[in-house]
């Protein structure tokens, strides 16, 4: 138990030492891959089981500069409670690199994905897009604008310098419009990274 506490403490120090979006992306990839026990905005020690198959692509996009904070696979079937769960494949996070942002927009258009781009200081409040329905009722959404307060809460424990970089980044969400489909979004993300690397 003491060894785990020391590991958590060391991992929190690593997050506190992050200064740039690249630092945050590398740490998030490490958390996804199990090298870190914590990330600031998530109380659980690792990704949800449903995320296991997405870890390779999510780690890659984080290292490329799309620092993710929320994702889910597409699925359609009975959930843990016996009700029908319908999910759209979705991912959201932060992008500071304009070349990567352009590549994400291009693949979203090519693959007919919904893309939402927000800034922390956008004056117009726009709700997110429903990404999960349970028993036919809306359950969760992706893509609502995050305020400065939201970002401080999600990224609590990182440095002020990192928080400044987070606030300056674009808030980007990609959603497959079709419930249950779980291949198109992740293929598109891989393509975006290839496009950005080639530019």
Helices and strands as residue ranges (DSSP letters): H 2-17, H 21-32, G 49-54, H 55-64, E 66-72, E 75-78, E 84-87, E 90-95, H 98-110, E 114-118, E 129-134, E 137-142, H 148-154, H 160-168, E 170-175, H 184-198
